[in-house]
Amino acid sequence: MSHLLLVEDDTLLGEGLRQFFESHGFQCTWLTESHKVEKHWFHADLVILDRQLADGDSLTQLPHWLSLKALPVIVLTAKIDVEQRVEGLMAGAKDYVVKPFSHQELLARIYAQLRPLGESQLLYGPIKVEPGSRNVYWQNETVMLKPKEFDLLLLLLQNQGRVFHREELLNKIWGYQAFPTTRTVDNHVLRLRQKLPDLAIETHRGVGYRLVAL
């Protein structure tokens, strides 16, 4: 049974969500204050985090919580500006839901974040990737990738055709607290190109990278 940590200071919404999650087979801990989060963070499998709490903007503390244990975080907010959504993602959140929202949609997003990679294969020309075993093959030959190289490859394969900013890749692959320089991304892309010659990664100057969709 997955354990959800719900941080929401609207008592009507919080109680409704807690009951809804439990009715769908989740264990749910519901908190209304950010200073209690750290105590329960380690026991959670996923966090649903209201951005505007009575004791402040929860995003200011999210990087610290994520440094304790990496968890998928879905931010709930009434803020709708693109810049504010980007703030949430750059702080380490995996998804962003704007109030008012459908409980069923939030549930689907939770399932998506908790869904295991499984053993299915990803194919890209002569490249074959097995997410579950983390094996990579090029022209039926095994290719040895370092952990972050594999994570970067998998992200690009799962999002073919999408342009990723370097900062976004840093956040998704290395995490907010690690946050090395964007040169780290460039070096990993270079190594992927060297090890997998058929991997068509485009450079978007001043922005980031895109894997050409096949």
Secondary structure by P-SEA (a helix, b strand, c coil): cbbbbbbccaaaaaaaaaaaaaaaccbbbbbcccccccccccccccccccccccccccccaaaaaaaabbbbbbbbcccccaaaaaaaaaacccccccccccaaaaaaaaaaaacccccbbbbcccbbbbccccbbbcccbbbbbcaaaaaaaaaaaacccccccaaaaaaacccccccccaaaaaaaaaaaaaaccccccccccccccccccc
